Amino acid sequence: MRRQHTQISFVILILCVSVMPFQPVRAGTESSRPNVLMICIDDLNNWVGCLGGHPDAHTPNIDRLAQRGVLFTNAHCQAPICNPSRTSFMLGVRPSTTGIYMNKPWFRNTARNRDRVTLTQHFAAQGYRTFTTGKIYHASHRDGPSFQVVGPLPGQKNPLDQRIQSELSGLWDFGAQAFDEDKFNDHVDASWAIAQLGQTQASPFFLTVGFYRPHVPFYYPKRLSSLMPRDTIDLPVVIDGDRDDLPRIATQVTANGTPPSHTWFLQDGRWKEAVQAYLACTRFTDEQVGRVLDALDKSEHARNTIVVLLSDHGFHLGEKERWAKQSLWERSTHVPFIISLPDGLRGVKCDKPVELLSVFPTLIDLCEVERRQQLEGTGLVPLLADPD
């Protein structure tokens, strides 16, 4: 009789365990709801140390964050251009749903999207204090419903020492500039974010920091020139005739009339100069990421803040004989993507294919806020617990 009673108890225990809801990875212990620090970098491809995309990439702070969380090595954007990509991951739906495929229109100006609730707007409705600085949305849109506290605007606003590539448009200029580093917009944005992290917050916060570099123009502090000598820079591998097997429609789709042609970059050492400038801009942005991470580590929020780092899309620097983004090749879609939880896995890589569309549902699950709308991405909490 006792044995039968024991067997029945065991069956009941198994049934209870089997119907228990899945519990997301806990992100902190100091509060029932963790803070979120989301760092968005513009035009950064996989030329970062932890992804091994370029031998001359120097990104110790992004690499440091990867060692504190899960690095998604096969992450891709929904659309390889600023506006549709950012609109997609901030709204949690695909470009095929928003109808936005290019840098216009602004989603609030479209009938199908004007009333959609953004990621940070959703968190604000759940009691979070939302802050932003730098570039989160394309074209300097601040979007009042998304953010309660707004810092400096994005973009290169300070006066230039000189135009370097005089025959190019100002957008595609590149080279070292000697003005004070604290006047560079990314430094300004980092300083503002640091000030917010140093304050006591009455409620959980969601802070987004959008770094502009390595977006064109590739302007960087002059001191970095000596740290990344042009003569030692490796160029990307480009296969002669690599596009010859493309049908005409594919060639037309990948055409981008904004940047100079690859033929122009092949003249007078311009290719190396531009690659040096891109790597230097990336290095400068990495320094700003480090400043923000240091401030978080020293703050009272360190043990209860989720950190997300991503880029909106990749970038060509001669691969496939083209420049910029806006292609369907991996160079345009592959992005750095890291999620670091205070009590989560550390220094782990996940090689499974993931998408930026997962940011919205993942943060909802991690922070255990109510889901009030239909999202099209898949949450990554299971991969944060078991990346394999």
BELQUI-V480641 format. One record per backbone hydrogen bond with DSSP energy under -0.5 kcal/mol. CO is the residue of the C=O (numbers start at 1). NH is the residue of the N-H. E is the energy in kcal/mol with one decimal. If there is no record, write none. Layout:
CO;NH;E / CO;NH;E
This chain:
1;5;-2.3 / 2;6;-2.3 / 3;7;-2.3 / 4;8;-2.2 / 5;9;-2.2 / 6;10;-2.2 / 7;11;-2.2 / 8;12;-2.3 / 9;13;-2.3 / 10;14;-2.3 / 11;15;-2.4 / 12;16;-2.3 / 13;17;-2.3 / 14;18;-2.3 / 15;19;-1.3 / 17;20;-1.0 / 22;24;-0.5 / 27;342;-0.8 / 35;306;-2.9 / 36;38;-0.5 / 36;207;-3.0 / 37;39;-0.6 / 37;308;-2.7 / 38;40;-0.6 / 38;209;-2.7 / 39;41;-0.5 / 39;310;-2.3 / 40;211;-2.5 / 41;44;-0.6 / 41;312;-1.3 / 43;45;-0.7 / 46;48;-2.1 / 46;53;-1.2 / 48;51;-1.1 / 48;52;-1.2 / 48;53;-1.0 / 49;52;-0.7 / 54;57;-1.4 / 59;63;-2.4 / 60;64;-1.7 / 61;65;-2.1 / 62;66;-2.1 / 63;67;-1.6 / 65;68;-1.4 / 66;69;-1.0 / 66;347;-0.6 / 69;71;-0.5 / 69;348;-2.0 / 70;72;-0.6 / 70;339;-2.0 / 71;73;-0.9 / 71;350;-2.9 / 72;75;-0.7 / 74;354;-1.8 / 75;335;-2.2 / 76;356;-1.8 / 79;81;-1.8 / 80;326;-2.7 / 81;85;-1.9 / 82;86;-2.7 / 83;87;-2.5 / 84;88;-1.9 / 85;89;-2.4 / 86;90;-2.0 / 87;91;-1.6 / 88;92;-2.1 / 88;93;-1.1 / 90;119;-2.4 / 92;376;-2.9 / 92;377;-0.5 / 94;97;-1.6 / 94;98;-2.2 / 95;99;-2.9 / 99;101;-0.6 / 106;109;-2.2 / 107;110;-1.5 / 110;113;-0.7 / 110;114;-2.1 / 113;116;-2.2 / 116;118;-0.5 / 118;122;-2.6 / 119;123;-1.7 / 120;124;-2.4 / 121;125;-1.9 / 122;126;-0.7 / 123;126;-0.7 / 123;128;-2.3 / 124;127;-1.7 / 128;130;-0.6 / 129;206;-2.7 / 130;148;-1.3 / 130;149;-2.0 / 131;208;-2.1 / 132;151;-3.2 / 133;210;-2.8 / 134;136;-0.8 / 137;140;-0.7 / 138;141;-1.3 / 141;137;-0.5 / 143;146;-1.5 / 143;147;-1.1 / 149;132;-1.6 / 152;134;-2.1 / 155;157;-1.0 / 164;166;-1.0 / 165;168;-2.0 / 169;172;-0.9 / 170;173;-1.2 / 173;217;-0.6 / 173;218;-1.5 / 175;220;-1.2 / 177;222;-1.5 / 180;183;-1.9 / 181;184;-1.5 / 184;187;-0.7 / 184;188;-2.1 / 185;189;-2.7 / 186;190;-2.2 / 187;191;-2.4 / 188;192;-2.1 / 189;193;-2.3 / 190;194;-2.6 / 191;195;-1.9 / 192;196;-1.7 / 193;197;-2.2 / 194;198;-1.3 / 196;199;-1.5 / 204;129;-2.6 / 205;36;-2.4 / 206;131;-2.5 / 206;208;-0.5 / 207;38;-2.8 / 208;133;-1.5 / 209;40;-2.6 / 209;211;-0.7 / 210;135;-1.6 / 211;42;-2.0 / 212;215;-1.9 / 217;219;-2.1 / 218;175;-2.7 / 220;177;-2.6 / 221;224;-1.7 / 222;225;-1.7 / 222;226;-0.5 / 223;226;-0.5 / 223;227;-0.7 / 224;228;-1.3 / 229;232;-1.1 / 230;233;-1.4 / 238;240;-0.5 / 239;242;-1.8 / 241;244;-1.6 / 243;246;-1.9 / 247;251;-1.9 / 248;252;-2.3 / 249;253;-2.4 / 250;254;-2.0 / 251;255;-0.6 / 252;255;-0.7 / 261;265;-1.5 / 262;266;-1.3 / 264;267;-1.4 / 265;271;-1.7 / 267;270;-2.2 / 269;273;-1.8 / 270;274;-2.7 / 271;275;-2.5 / 272;276;-2.7 / 273;277;-2.0 / 274;278;-2.4 / 275;279;-2.5 / 276;280;-2.5 / 277;281;-2.6 / 278;282;-2.3 / 279;283;-2.3 / 280;284;-2.4 / 281;285;-2.4 / 282;286;-2.5 / 283;287;-1.8 / 284;288;-1.5 / 285;289;-2.4 / 286;290;-2.2 / 287;291;-1.8 / 288;292;-2.1 / 289;293;-2.6 / 290;294;-2.6 / 291;295;-2.0 / 292;296;-2.3 / 293;297;-2.6 / 294;298;-1.7 / 295;299;-0.7 / 296;299;-1.1 / 299;302;-1.1 / 301;304;-1.7 / 302;305;-0.7 / 303;29;-0.7 / 304;35;-2.9 / 306;37;-3.0 / 307;340;-3.1 / 308;39;-3.4 / 309;338;-2.7 / 310;41;-2.6 / 316;324;-1.8 / 318;321;-2.1 / 319;322;-1.2 / 322;318;-2.2 / 324;316;-3.4 / 329;332;-1.7 / 329;333;-1.1 / 330;334;-2.9 / 331;315;-1.5 / 332;314;-3.2 / 333;77;-1.8 / 335;75;-0.5 / 336;311;-1.1 / 337;72;-2.7 / 338;309;-2.4 / 339;70;-2.8 / 339;341;-0.5 / 340;307;-2.5 / 341;344;-1.5 / 348;71;-2.7 / 349;351;-0.5 / 350;73;-1.9 / 350;74;-0.7 / 354;76;-1.7 / 355;358;-1.9 / 356;359;-2.0 / 357;361;-0.6 / 358;362;-2.1 / 359;363;-2.3 / 360;364;-1.9 / 361;365;-2.1 / 362;366;-2.6 / 363;367;-2.3 / 364;368;-0.8 / 364;369;-1.5 / 370;372;-0.7 / 373;375;-0.6 / 380;383;-0.5 / 380;384;-1.9 / 381;385;-1.3 / 382;386;-2.2 / 384;345;-0.5
